[in-house]
Amino acid sequence: MKISYTGKKINPDYPVDLSGFGYFLNRVTDFVQEDLFAHALNISHEGTQLLIITCDLLGLSSYIVDRVKTAISGKHNICKNQIIMLPTHTHTAPVVIPLIGCGQLDYAYQSFLISALVDVAEESFENTSEVVAIRRLVCPVSGVGYNRTISDGPIDNNVYGLVFETKNSGTYAIVNYACHPVTFGSRSVISADFPHYVLKNLEEKGIKGIYINGCHGDIDPIERDADSNKNAAEYGARIAQSFFNGLKSAVQVDISLEVFDFDFNISLQKIDLNELPDIVLQMNEAAEGNDSMKVAVFQWEQVLTNQILKGTITCEENVYNQAVRIGDCVLLASQGELYTEIGQRVRKNIDPEFLIFGSNANVATRYIAPDSELKDKTYGGFTSNIVDGTVPVCAGTMEEFIDNITTHLLSRRSS
């Protein structure tokens, strides 16, 4: 097995709108609190290739993902389904996905970003090193996240990791934890948030790594401090320390590599022009006097009205997943801003295999929340559709999501 690692700054050099924390907050800045990075981890083994690209952004669009993957696969002997793109989901980064009420997309930065992601990938095909051992670890961490949707609700307070030890270029790592990088609240600064400090702490001990965000849809940091970066630094240090603690009892795994992908559809609620006014009313009631949100609701209504009139509105949405098996470890990259319960139940279903679960992978999509959030019309199940410009999912979607992922992973294992 061969491995290589590269990193590249992706800071804008002029004021840009920041993504996350709508609606229309005019979060424009060129002040960099913590650098934004794109990282690439390139692994090959016995003719199989894997390229993981992470980037400190809220999410990625199909436009960006398609162009980056096409450019890389066209130049190197690697298929698009062997390239995984994972944003860390920081809410203090430039807008690169077209969301309603969460900043304006800057096309110049988008163009720069595509070139930067291709460049960091290109560099990862050089200077590979031989892997002599792979270890997996899991270790609890405290004092970082909490369930923001349900008091005492489910939370996965574990840090998961894969460690690659090489013959002549040191140690590489994949670090996985589930929490929204929102420690700065709606402050207008550019920052990779706590994932920056996770990797910084690793680098200080000679480990080069990438950070993959897990099923974090309902998880926020315990505290937000809009005036300094102390919480981001503290959370990053705690996650990194948990990783280091886990290294003490890390389990060695077989050196092997399998890459595969699969997809499935989820059902969306059927909405016609007669039903739309009532849903809009409910959306506006949820706004509770927030005039900016009401503007976003109006734009959402226009989007759906146009889709209904043109006959382009859909009752299904495709979910694309990529998976990697290394020994008894599975790295799953799935679309959607997924709730904690999804990761916990998939892990239980595929036990004893070890799972690193990356959500919000490749093209940014919607929240996948439990039925209770659909029924109560809370953010994850209802009003978040304003931002995404979509209609809500049907009841039972989370169950179907879990079942589909479990079925595909187990069937692939048995084959």
C-alpha positions in Angstrom: 0.0 0.0 0.0 1.2 3.5 -0.9 0.0 6.8 0.7 0.6 10.5 0.2 -0.7 13.6 1.8 -1.0 17.3 0.7 -2.5 20.5 1.9 -3.3 23.9 0.4 -4.8 27.1 1.8 -8.1 28.1 0.2 -8.6 31.5 1.9 -10.2 34.2 -0.2 -8.1 37.4 -0.6 -11.0 39.8 -0.8 -14.3 40.2 1.1 -16.8 37.4 0.5 -20.2 36.4 1.9 -20.0 33.7 4.5 -22.3 30.6 4.4 -24.4 29.3 7.2 -26.5 31.2 9.8 -29.1 32.8 7.5 -31.1 34.6 6.9 -29.5 37.6 5.0 -27.2 38.5 7.8 -24.8 40.3 5.5 -21.8 38.3 6.9 -19.2 39.8 4.6 -15.5 39.7 5.5 -11.9 39.1 4.4 -10.6 38.7 8.0 -9.0 35.3 8.4 -9.2 34.0 12.0 -8.0 30.5 11.2 -6.8 29.5 7.7 -9.1 27.4 5.5 -7.4 24.4 4.0 -8.0 21.7 1.4 -6.3 18.4 2.2 -5.8 15.3 0.1 -5.1 11.8 1.3 -4.2 9.5 -1.6 -4.0 5.7 -1.1 -3.3 2.9 -3.5 -3.1 -0.8 -3.1 -2.8 -3.7 -5.6 -4.4 -1.7 -8.4 -7.1 0.0 -6.4 -6.9 3.8 -5.9 -8.6 6.1 -3.3 -8.4 9.8 -3.1 -10.1 11.7 -0.2 -10.3 15.5 -0.5 -11.4 17.4 2.6 -12.0 21.1 2.6 -13.0 23.7 5.2 -16.3 24.8 3.7 -20.0 24.5 4.7 -20.7 22.2 1.7 -20.0 21.6 -2.0 -22.2 22.0 -5.1 -22.6 19.5 -7.9 -21.0 22.1 -10.2 -17.8 22.0 -8.1 -17.7 18.3 -7.4 -18.3 17.3 -11.1 -15.6 19.6 -12.3 -13.0 18.6 -9.8 -13.6 14.9 -10.2 -13.7 15.1 -14.0 -10.4 17.0 -14.1 -8.6 14.5 -11.8 -10.0 11.3 -13.3 -9.2 12.6 -16.8 -5.6 13.0 -16.0 -4.9 10.1 -13.7 -5.8 6.4 -13.6 -8.6 6.9 -11.1 -12.4 6.6 -11.4 -14.8 9.3 -10.2 -16.3 6.9 -7.7 -12.8 6.5 -6.1 -12.7 10.2 -5.3 -14.4 11.2 -2.1 -15.0 14.9 -1.3 -15.8 15.9 2.3 -16.3 19.4 3.6 -15.8 19.9 7.3 -19.1 22.0 7.4 -17.6 25.1 9.0 -20.1 28.0 9.1 -17.4 30.6 8.7 -16.3 30.0 5.1 -17.2 31.6 1.8 -20.5 30.7 0.1 -20.0 28.0 -2.6 -23.4 26.4 -2.7 -26.6 28.2 -3.7 -28.7 28.4 -0.6 -31.7 30.7 0.1 -30.9 33.4 2.7 -27.4 32.3 3.5 -25.2 34.6 1.5 -24.5 35.2 -2.2 -22.3 32.8 -4.1 -19.1 34.4 -5.3 -18.2 33.0 -8.8 -14.6 34.2 -8.7 -14.0 32.4 -5.5 -15.8 29.3 -6.8 -13.4 29.3 -9.8 -10.4 29.7 -7.5 -11.7 26.9 -5.3 -12.1 24.4 -8.2 -8.5 25.1 -9.3 -7.2 24.8 -5.8 -9.0 21.5 -5.2 -7.6 20.1 -8.4 -4.1 21.3 -7.6 -4.1 19.7 -4.1 -5.3 16.5 -5.6 -2.7 16.6 -8.4 0.1 17.1 -5.8 -1.1 14.0 -3.9 -0.1 11.7 -6.7 3.5 12.6 -6.1 5.9 11.5 -3.3 4.1 8.4 -2.1 5.3 6.3 0.8 4.9 2.7 1.7 2.5 1.9 4.5 3.9 -0.6 7.0 1.0 -0.7 9.4 -2.6 0.5 9.9 -4.3 0.9 13.2 -7.8 1.9 14.2 -8.9 3.6 17.4 -11.9 4.9 19.2 -11.8 6.9 22.4 -14.4 9.0 24.3 -14.2 12.8 24.5 -16.0 15.0 26.9 -17.0 18.7 27.0 -17.4 19.3 23.3 -20.8 18.7 21.9 -24.4 18.4 23.0 -27.7 17.5 21.3 -29.3 20.9 20.3 -32.7 19.4 19.3 -33.6 17.2 22.3 -32.6 17.8 25.9 -30.5 14.8 26.9 -30.9 13.5 23.3 -28.6 11.1 21.6 -25.0 12.1 21.1 -21.9 10.1 20.1 -19.1 11.3 22.3 -16.5 9.2 20.6 -13.5 10.1 18.5 -12.8 7.6 15.8 -9.5 7.3 13.9 -7.4 5.4 11.4 -3.6 5.7 11.5 -1.3 4.9 8.7 2.4 4.3 9.6 4.8 4.6 6.7 8.3 3.4 6.0 9.9 6.8 5.5 7.5 9.8 5.7 6.0 9.5 9.2 2.4 9.0 10.3 -0.9 9.9 8.6 -4.3 10.0 10.2 -8.0 10.2 9.6 -9.9 11.8 12.6 -13.6 11.5 12.9 -16.0 13.3 15.3 -19.6 14.5 15.0 -20.3 18.2 15.8 -21.3 21.4 14.0 -18.2 23.7 13.6 -20.2 26.8 14.8 -18.2 28.1 17.8 -18.1 31.6 16.3 -21.9 31.8 16.0 -22.8 34.4 13.3 -19.6 36.4 13.7 -18.2 37.7 10.4 -14.8 36.0 10.4 -13.2 33.4 8.1 -12.3 30.3 10.1 -12.0 26.5 9.8 -13.3 26.4 13.4 -12.3 23.6 15.8 -11.3 21.1 13.0 -8.3 23.5 12.3 -7.1 23.0 15.9 -7.6 19.2 15.7 -5.2 19.0 12.9 -2.8 21.6 14.4 -2.5 19.6 17.5 -1.8 16.4 15.5 0.8 18.2 13.4 2.6 19.4 16.6 3.1 15.7 17.4 4.3 14.8 14.0 1.0 13.4 12.6 -0.4 14.7 9.3 -4.1 14.3 9.1 -7.6 15.0 7.7 -10.7 15.7 9.7 -14.0 14.1 8.7 -17.2 15.3 10.3 -19.7 12.6 11.4 -23.4 12.5 11.9 -23.7 16.0 13.3 -27.1 17.3 12.2 -28.4 17.6 15.8 -25.1 18.3 17.5 -23.6 21.7 18.4 -20.6 22.8 20.6 -21.5 23.3 24.2 -20.6 27.0 24.1 -20.3 29.6 21.4 -18.1 32.6 21.9 -18.5 35.3 19.2 -15.6 37.4 20.5 -12.6 35.0 20.5 -11.4 31.7 19.2 -10.8 30.2 22.6 -13.6 27.7 22.4 -12.6 26.5 18.9 -9.0 26.0 20.2 -10.3 24.2 23.3 -12.6 21.9 21.4 -10.0 21.1 18.9 -7.4 20.3 21.6 -9.9 18.0 23.4 -10.7 16.0 20.2 -7.0 15.7 19.4 -6.2 14.6 23.0 -8.9 11.9 22.8 -7.3 10.8 19.5 -3.8 10.6 21.2 -5.4 8.7 24.1 -6.9 6.2 21.7 -3.5 5.6 20.1 -2.4 3.8 23.3 -4.8 0.9 22.7 -5.2 1.2 18.9 -5.8 -2.1 17.1 -3.8 -3.1 14.1 -5.8 -4.0 11.0 -5.0 -5.9 7.7 -3.4 -3.8 4.9 -6.1 -4.1 2.2 -8.2 -1.7 0.2 -11.7 -1.9 -1.4 -13.6 1.0 -2.8 -17.3 0.9 -3.8 -20.3 3.1 -4.2 -24.1 2.8 -4.1 -27.2 4.9 -4.1 -30.8 4.9 -3.2 -33.8 7.2 -3.4 -35.7 8.9 -0.5 -39.3 10.0 -0.9 -40.3 13.6 -0.7 -43.7 15.0 0.2 -46.0 15.8 -2.7 -47.0 19.5 -2.8 -49.3 21.2 -5.3 -50.3 24.8 -5.8 -53.4 24.4 -3.6 -51.3 23.1 -0.7 -48.4 25.5 -1.0 -50.1 28.6 0.6 -50.9 26.6 3.8 -47.2 25.4 4.0 -46.0 28.9 3.4 -48.2 30.1 6.3 -46.7 27.5 8.6 -43.2 28.6 7.5 -44.0 32.2 8.3 -45.4 31.3 11.7 -42.2 29.5 12.4 -40.3 32.7 11.6 -41.9 34.3 14.7 -41.4 37.9 13.5 -38.0 37.3 11.8 -38.4 39.6 8.8 -35.3 38.2 7.1 -36.6 34.7 7.4 -39.9 35.8 5.9 -38.0 37.1 2.9 -36.4 33.7 2.6 -39.8 32.0 2.8 -41.0 34.2 0.0 -38.0 33.2 -2.2 -38.6 29.5 -1.3 -42.2 29.9 -2.3 -41.2 31.3 -5.7 -38.7 28.4 -6.3 -41.4 25.8 -5.6 -44.1 27.6 -7.5 -41.8 27.7 -10.6 -41.0 24.0 -10.2 -44.7 23.1 -9.9 -45.8 25.1 -12.9 -42.9 23.8 -15.0 -43.6 20.2 -13.9 -40.0 19.8 -12.7 -40.8 19.3 -9.0 -39.9 15.7 -7.9 -41.2 13.3 -5.4 -37.9 11.5 -5.0 -34.3 12.5 -4.2 -31.2 10.4 -4.9 -28.7 9.8 -2.1 -25.2 8.9 -3.3 -22.8 7.0 -1.0 -19.2 6.0 -1.3 -17.5 3.4 0.9 -14.0 2.2 1.6 -13.1 -1.0 3.3 -9.6 -1.3 4.9 -9.2 -4.5 6.8 -12.2 -4.6 9.2 -12.7 -0.8 8.9 -15.3 0.9 6.8 -15.2 4.6 5.8 -18.6 5.6 4.6 -19.2 9.0 2.9 -22.9 9.8 2.7 -24.9 12.8 1.4 -27.0 14.7 3.8 -26.7 16.5 7.1 -27.4 13.4 9.2 -28.6 13.1 12.8 -26.7 11.2 15.5 -29.1 8.3 15.6 -28.2 7.3 12.0 -24.5 6.8 12.8 -25.2 5.0 16.0 -27.6 2.5 14.5 -25.6 1.8 11.4 -22.6 1.1 13.6 -24.7 -1.3 15.6 -26.1 -3.0 12.5 -22.7 -3.7 10.9 -20.9 -4.6 14.1 -18.2 -6.0 14.5 -16.8 -3.9 11.6 -15.3 -0.5 12.6 -17.0 2.5 11.0 -15.9 6.0 10.3 -19.0 7.8 9.1 -18.6 11.0 7.1 -21.8 13.0 6.4 -22.5 15.9 4.1 -20.2 14.2 1.6 -19.8 15.4 -2.0 -22.9 17.4 -3.1 -24.6 19.2 -0.1 -28.2 18.1 0.4 -30.8 18.2 3.2 -31.1 17.2 6.8 -32.1 13.7 7.5 -34.0 14.0 10.8 -36.4 11.7 12.8 -40.1 11.7 12.3 -40.6 13.8 15.4 -39.0 16.8 13.7 -41.3 16.4 10.7 -44.4 16.2 13.0 -43.3 19.1 15.2 -42.2 21.1 12.1 -38.9 22.1 13.7 -35.8 23.1 11.8 -34.2 19.8 10.8 -37.5 18.4 9.5 -39.3 21.4 8.2 -37.9 25.0 8.0 -34.4 23.9 6.9 -36.1 23.2 3.6 -36.3 27.0 3.1 -32.5 27.2 3.0 -32.2 24.2 0.7 -35.0 25.3 -1.6 -36.6 21.8 -1.3 -39.7 20.2 0.0 -39.7 18.1 3.2 -39.1 14.3 3.2 -41.9 11.8 4.0 -42.3 10.2 7.3 -40.1 7.1 7.8 -37.2 8.6 5.8 -34.7 8.2 8.5 -35.6 4.5 9.0 -35.3 3.9 5.2 -32.0 5.7 5.2 -30.6 3.5 7.9 -32.0 0.4 6.4 -30.6 1.2 2.9 -27.1 1.9 4.1 -27.1 -1.2 6.4 -28.3 -3.4 3.6 -25.7 -2.2 1.1 -22.8 -2.5 3.6 -23.7 -5.9 4.8 -24.4 -7.3 1.3 -21.0 -6.0 0.1 -19.3 -7.6 3.1 -20.9 -11.0 2.4 -19.9 -10.9 -1.2 
